[in-house]
Amino acid sequence: MPETSVGAGEQRAKLAIIGIRYDENSSFTKGAADAPPQIRAALRSDAWNLTSENGTDLSDDSIFFDAGDIEPVAGSDMLTLIENSIYTLIGDGLAPISLGGDHSITHPIVRAFARKYKDLSILHFDAHPDIYDSYQGNRNSHASPFARIMEQKLVKRLVQVGVRTVTADQREQVRKFGVESIEMRNVTPDLQLEFDSPVYISFDVDALDPAFAPGVSHREPGGLSTRQAIDLIQRLKGKVVGADIVEFNPRMDPLHVTGTVCAKLFKEIAARMLE
């Protein structure tokens, strides 16, 4: 997937890919900032092709505009930079897929989407609810983005799938904000996810069982298989307008398995966005 430009007289790209090399809000170990180039390398690998399971060919330069990577800057300036960068892409008529980075990047991304979509919903795949009011004294922690999103009323629905470790504090937050939590123990083969408003997908890679995606900082056994996750995305009813793939940590992925899984998820989410 080479970088492309969108210029006068050219066929306009539909989607944008942007890397966000930021993991300063990770609570346990750093490394997620290294993920975007690893996912891009997996996408470009000659080991496979860029055709999704429904037959969508993603290799054409007219489909994607590659916006490159956002490099980290200090403090709250990074959140503003992320929001403005994403909003610029949306304003150019593109649907961004963001490659993180830790999960804290989702809050400013959703702020950008909410400026266009007043009735936005989120489909959030994760082992954790990431809805602490504050974690380790940090209100911008990667464990807190959905607390910020919900308290700022940026979305009308938050649906979480695959959660399997919820503290009492987070369970109270889920209740307080009316989050629709489909915990892993309640995921069934016939689960159907339906939305009547634009949908943003936030995919934390630790939603998957570590047997499928070991390259994460917070491994939690008992998660989704790659197949289950793809099936849920493919069966989803609703218009997908954007997405992120976050919390892949290449330093925890010595066999280079998880980058390929992220690339697979990227292909299937992108194909779903183009439907």
C-alpha positions, 0 to 999 in steps of 0.5 A, a space after each residue: 500500500 504505497 503512499 498516495 496523494 490526492 490531487 486535482 484530476 486524480 481519482 479521489 481516495 475513499 479511506 485514509 490510513 494514519 499512524 499515531 506513534 504514541 504510548 505515553 499514557 500506557 500504564 504498564 510497559 511502552 512499545 505500542 508507539 512502534 506499531 504503525 510501521 509494523 502494521 504497514 510492513 505486514 500490509 505490504 508483505 509479499 506473503 499475502 495480498 490486499 484482497 479482503 474476504 468479501 473480494 474487495 481489492 484494497 491494493 488500488 492507490 485510489 482507495 487509500 490516502 496514506 497520511 503518514 504518522 503523527 509523531 509524539 509531542 509533549 503533554 496535552 498538545 498531542 491530544 490536540 494534534 491528533 484531533 486536528 489531524 483526524 478532523 482534517 482528513 474527515 474534512 477532506 472527505 476521507 474516512 480515517 483508519 488510525 493505527 496506534 499507539 495506546 488506547 488513549 488516542 481514541 478519545 481525541 480521534 472520537 472528538 474529531 468524529 463527533 464534530 461531524 457525526 452528532 449521533 455517532 456510536 462506538 463499537 469497542 473490542 477490548 479485554 478491558 472496559 478502559 473506563 476508569 475515571 482516572 488510572 494511576 492519577 492520569 485522567 488521559 490514561 489508556 485505561 480511561 478514554 471511554 470515561 472521557 468520551 462518555 462524560 463529554 457526551 461525544 457518542 449516543 451509544 457505546 457497545 463493548 465486546 470481549 470484556 473479561 476483566 472488570 473491576 468494581 470501579 469500572 462496573 460502576 462506570 459502565 452502569 453510570 454511563 449506560 454502556 452496553 457491555 457484552 462480556 466475553 462470557 456472554 458472547 455467543 456464535 449468533 451474536 448480531 451487532 446492530 446500529 441505526 447511526 454511524 459507527 466508529 470501531 475501536 479495536 484494542 488488540 488484547 480483545 483477542 485471546 493471546 493465543 492469537 495475538 500475543 503482542 500486547 502489553 496486557 495479556 488476558 486469556 479467554 478472549 475472542 479468536 481472530 475468526 470470531 472478531 472478523 465474523 462480528 465485523 462482517 455481520 455488523 449492521 450499520 454504516 462504519 465511518 472510521 476505526 482504530 487498531 490500538 495496543 499492539 506492542 511489537 516488543 511483546 511479539 517476538 514471533 511477529 504474529 500479531 502484526 499480521 493479525 492487525 493487518 488482517 483486521 485492517 483489511 476486513 474493517 476497511 472492506 466493511 467501511 467501503 460497503 
